[in-house]
Amino acid sequence: MQYNFDQVVDRSRNNAAKYDERIKKFGTDQVIPLWVADMDFKTAQPIIDALTARAQEGIWGYTSRPDSYFDAICGWQQRRNGWTIDKSLVSWSLGVVPALSALVRLFTPEGGKVLIQTPVYSEFYDVTEAWNRTVVENQLVEKDGRWTIDWEDFEAKLPQVSMFLLCSPHNPLGIVWTREELTRMTDLCRKYNVLLVSDEIHSDLIFHGKKHIPTASLSPEVASQVVTCISGTKTFNLAGLQASTTVFPNKRMKEVYDKFWGAMDIHRNNAFSLTAMQAAFNEGEEWLEQLLVYLDGNFRFVADYCAQYIPRIKPTVPDATYLMWLDCRDLHMSNEELRRFMIEKAGLGLNEGWSFGRSLTGFMRLNAACPRSVLEQAMKQLQAAVDAL
């Protein structure tokens, strides 16, 4: 079927955090919310149909997890990425962030250190520091809008840490790591005996002919030192259903992880996440392929608009995710001035760049997963605000 991503969906009664928490985040609800990383699109019709049928059953008791659940997830990875997963090494999780937090807690020493590559998803800081671990930053290097790894610094930091949190593909920069880059990172982690945890939640949202390579698929030797976190929640706009998958390198680590969650009696899908994930991975590809084309059009619109009308703001066109990194340094504002400018003058609710890299100044992140008309209005407001400076 043909999906209409131009349709504006009223989320005012949707209990959507992106909308309902604007006052908490920005001090006003008079901003276009382009922050929280979910989409303003309805999900694939087969998912809606499956959930509707499940809702009409009228009984949603304790839910068992059939073999077909992980069959759907593993089948998707095999079809899309050529990755064959050993189902005996797979665990259900509430979400990728809870999984990352548990992994830091369970597999790093008290007071230990964790390596991250900044700017990066801000929860990488949070899940590390929440457990009294120290963040060690390998800062990515920017030149002419392109960000790359500082390899000398990366290797120098590895002996200090016991875990490396890799964001693949990268949020917020939209980088799809190449086989060569992944191999070099994994080889160095093995050299220094550092556990690599690969957050691959955005791995289905790939553009411009790029190819996502699951880190653990590089070789059996690499897989023995990698934990992978995946989910369909970003891909199919299902974050509110709370389900992800963690793939372990061995049964010992899986048992430690499962015991941790089992002690809190957290080990079951809810009735609707079970249904939604199976429908998504078995029947959602048609919707996803159309979504990717639409999102790329959104990226191009923002990039072209800024180039023509707001050249002082330079967006990165991402090769992955639906998030755009805005270089606003030519506005010559402090982080607080930039935050207030976006809220009070442009009427936009964006994520502050410094939350992804605490030493950064002059960047913002924009969520482009919304109808084109919303982005058109956002760009007009941003242009007017910049022109008034």
Secondary structure as GFF3:
##gff-version 3
##sequence-region A 1 389
A	DSSP	alpha_helix	17	20	.	.	.	ID=ss1
A	DSSP	alpha_helix	22	26	.	.	.	ID=ss2
A	DSSP	beta_strand	32	33	.	.	.	ID=ss3
A	DSSP	alpha_helix	45	57	.	.	.	ID=ss4
A	DSSP	alpha_helix	67	81	.	.	.	ID=ss5
A	DSSP	three_ten_helix	87	89	.	.	.	ID=ss6
A	DSSP	beta_strand	90	93	.	.	.	ID=ss7
A	DSSP	alpha_helix	96	107	.	.	.	ID=ss8
A	DSSP	beta_strand	113	116	.	.	.	ID=ss9
A	DSSP	alpha_helix	123	129	.	.	.	ID=ss10
A	DSSP	beta_strand	134	137	.	.	.	ID=ss11
A	DSSP	beta_strand	141	143	.	.	.	ID=ss12
A	DSSP	beta_strand	146	148	.	.	.	ID=ss13
A	DSSP	alpha_helix	151	157	.	.	.	ID=ss14
A	DSSP	three_ten_helix	158	160	.	.	.	ID=ss15
A	DSSP	beta_strand	163	167	.	.	.	ID=ss16
A	DSSP	alpha_helix	179	191	.	.	.	ID=ss17
A	DSSP	beta_strand	195	199	.	.	.	ID=ss18
A	DSSP	three_ten_helix	215	217	.	.	.	ID=ss19
A	DSSP	alpha_helix	220	223	.	.	.	ID=ss20
A	DSSP	beta_strand	226	230	.	.	.	ID=ss21
A	DSSP	three_ten_helix	239	241	.	.	.	ID=ss22
A	DSSP	beta_strand	244	247	.	.	.	ID=ss23
A	DSSP	alpha_helix	251	262	.	.	.	ID=ss24
A	DSSP	alpha_helix	271	283	.	.	.	ID=ss25
A	DSSP	alpha_helix	285	309	.	.	.	ID=ss26
A	DSSP	beta_strand	314	315	.	.	.	ID=ss27
A	DSSP	beta_strand	323	327	.	.	.	ID=ss28
A	DSSP	three_ten_helix	329	331	.	.	.	ID=ss29
A	DSSP	alpha_helix	335	340	.	.	.	ID=ss30
A	DSSP	pi_helix	341	345	.	.	.	ID=ss31
A	DSSP	beta_strand	348	349	.	.	.	ID=ss32
A	DSSP	beta_strand	351	352	.	.	.	ID=ss33
A	DSSP	three_ten_helix	353	355	.	.	.	ID=ss34
A	DSSP	beta_strand	363	367	.	.	.	ID=ss35
A	DSSP	alpha_helix	372	387	.	.	.	ID=ss36
###
